[in-house]
Amino acid sequence: MKWTVGQLVKLWKNMLLICSNVKASGKGGRRMLNYMTFNNTRNTNFPLLQGRKKAPFFPLNRTITSYAGVHRLKKTEKGLLSISQPIGFIVKNDEHALQLKDELSNWLVTENWAPLQFDNEPGRRYTAVVQNTLDDFEKFVDQRSGTVQFVAKDELGDKRTETINTTNTTIQVTGQAETPWATQTTFGIDADQFVLEANNGLYVQLDYNFIQGDVLKIDYKYRKVTLNDELLMTPISLQTNWLPLTPGYMQMKASHETEISYSERHY
């Protein structure tokens, strides 16, 4: 293989980055390597290299109709966000290189969307999958490097929980975009109905004979209702209007004290 000057410079910089950080961390230095956590696994065999590429926000696909000089926005759909993350690692020999290659593919290749986090983006999570392969995979002496291509469908922030009372409760929904929610209610007394409502039109009504100690859970995303961890769908009233939480201040109330949880969503 013939190496260009640019490839050699890039590999040399990456090698210096990995080695200097390993040396510094091994001697109590302050410089620390950054890693990523994917599919709930943080793998320290593959440190992050400089050069991550990611747009500031998700692409927006607009449907616009035009007639007689008037332009009407009919629909907006959020596209997928591309994230390119260079990684690098050091191998001891050919056998070790093959072992790490298998470890990398076992870690990154998934059949479904999985959570993705970067050490140097604290408080942010993505729902992502790997797209394509490491097309630019390169090796130089004992150094290996390449760029992992992710596509993400969501960018999430902190997880938050608020308590909703039986009178109007003001909560601040943080983040930039609408977000799904989940609730948990423990009944302190017997009741024949549960109602959750908000000033954005959200309304959930369940007609059922609840007893003291029952634990009711509602998942907006999957329109799922469980009572004491068993599926409970028949009591959902036709008046129910499923809506996500909207960013900003909201007025909410419930017929019984309820905890509502959500994750911040960003553009």
N, C-alpha and C positions, 0 to 999 in steps of 0.2 A: 504493500500500500504506500502511495506517495503522499506525504504530508505537505500541506500548504503552510506558508508562514503564519497565516491567521489561525489555522487549526493548532499549530504548535504553541502559539502565544496563549490561546484559550486554554489548552490543556495544562500548560505550565502555570498559569494563574490559578486554575482550579486546584492543582496539586499543592501549590503554596498555601492556598486558603485552607484546605483540609489539614495539611501537615502542621501549619502554624497554630491552628485552633486546637488540634489534638495535643500539641506540645504545651500550649498555654494552659489548657484545662488540666493537663497532667501534672503541672507544677504549681497549681494554685493560682494560675493567671485568671484574669477577669473575662477574657474572650471565651465565649461558649458557642458551640455549634447549634444550629437550629435544625429541627426535624419536623416532619409532618405526621399527623395521626390520621390514618385512613381505615375505614371499616372497624373503628374502635381499637386499632392497634397502632402504637407508636413504635416505629422500627428505627433503632439508633444505628443500624448498619448502613443507612443511606442518608447522610446529611444533605441538607439543602445547599445548593450553590446560588450565587448571585445571578440575577437575570430573569426573575419571574415576570411573566407577561400576563396582564389581566386588565380588561377594560374597566373604567370607573363604575359602570353600571350595566345591567343586563340590556341586550339589544331589544328594541321595541318595534314590533311589526304593526304598522298602521294600515288600516283599510280606510281610504278616503274616496268619496265620490264627489265629482265636480260637475256642475251644470250652470250654464249662463254666468260664469264668473264667480259662482258661490261654491265654496269647498266645505264639505261636511265630513267630520270625523265620525265614522260609523262604529269602528271597533279597534281596540288596541290589544295585542297579544304580546306577552313577554316571551322572548326567545331564550336560548340557552347561552350561558356565559362560558367562554373558553378560558382556561387557565393553563399556562405552560410553565412548568416548574423544573428547572435543571437540578439534577442530583449527581452526586459523585461518591465513589467508594474506593477503598484500597484493597487489593487482593494479595495473598501470600504466594499463591502458585495457581496453576491451571485448574487443579481440583477445587481449590477454594473459590476460584472465579465461577466455576460451574455451579457450585453450591449456592453462592450468592445470587446468581442469575435465577435459579429455581425459586429461591426464597423471595426474590423480588416479584416474580410472576404470580406465585401463590398468594402474595399479599395484595397485589394491585388488581388482578383480574377477578372481577365479581360479576355475577349474573344480574344483580339488582343495584339500584342506587344505594350509596353508602355515605356516612358522614365523613367529611374531610376538614381537617384543621391544620393550620400552620402555626408553629411556635411564635413567629414574629407577627402574627395577626391575632393578638389576644382578644377574646370575647367574640370572635366571628367563627361561624361554622358554615360549611357548604354541604349541599346534598348533591353528590357527584358520582360519575363513573369515569373510568379511563377510556379515552378515545384513541384508536389506532395503536401504535407501539412507539418505542424509542427509536425513531427514524435516524436520529443523529448520534446514535451510540458510538462512542469512541474509546479507544484504549491506547495508553502510552506508558510503557514500562509496567509499573504496578498500579497505575491509575486507570479508573473507569469512570466515564461520565456520559450523561444523556439527559434528554428532556422528556418528562412525563407530561402527556397531553390529557387534561381533564376537561369534561364538560359538566357544568353545574346547572341544576334547575332552580335552586334556592340559595339565598345567602341569609343566614340566620344570625341573630345576636344573642343576647342574654335570655335565659329562661326566667320568667317572672310569675309570681303567684299573688293574687289579690283576694281579699275576703269581701264577699257580697252579703249585705245584711237585708233584713225584711223591709227596710225603708230605703229610699233612693241613696245610693252610694256612688260617689264620684271616684272614678279611677282614671289614671293616666296610662293610656296604651302607648308604650314607647316603640320606636322603630319608624320606618318610612312607609310601609305598605300594609294592606289588610293581612290579618293573620288568623289561622284557625285556633280553636281553644278547646279546653277540656275542663270539666268541673267534677268536684267530689262533694257530696253532701252526706252527713251523718245525721239521721233523724233523732232528735231528742224526745219527740212525742209521736204518737200515732197520727197519721194524716191520710186523707183520701185523694190528695192532689199535690203536685209539685209544679211551680211556675218559675221560669227565669225570663226576664225581659230587660231590654235596653232601649235607649232613646234613638238608636239607629234603625229600629224596626225588628231587631232580633226578638223572637218570642218562642219559647219552648214550654209546652204544657203536657204533663203526664198525668193521666187519671188512673190511679192505682191505690190499693189499700196498703200503705206503708205502715210499718210498726216501729216502735222505738228501737234504736240500735241498727236499723237498716242502713247500708252504705250504698248510695246511688252514685254512679259515674256516667257522665255523658261526654261523648267524643264527637265534636262537631265535624271533624275531617271525614270520619267514616260513618257519620250519622248512626253512631252506635250507643246503645243504652244498656248498662248492666246494673243489676241489683245483687249485692253480695257476690260479685264476680260471676254471675250467671246472666246470660243474654236476656234482655227484656225489651221487646219491640212493640208488642200489641198496645200498650197504654199510650202511645204517642198520639196526641190529639191532631185532628185535621187543621186546627188553627195554628199549629206550629209553623214558624217561619225561620228556617235555618239561614243565618247570616254570620259572616266572620266579624271579628273585632276590627274597628277602624282606628287608625292612629289619632292621637290627641286625647282630649278629655271626653269620657263617656259617663252617662248616668245609667246605673244598673240596679236592679233589685231582684230578690228571690223570696219565695214563700217560706223558705227555711235557710238559715245561714249556710253559705256555700263558698267553697274555695274555687276560684277560676284560675287556670294556668295557661300560659301561652309563651311562644318564643318570638322575639323581635324579628321582623322581616325587613330586608333592605333591598333597594333597587339594584 
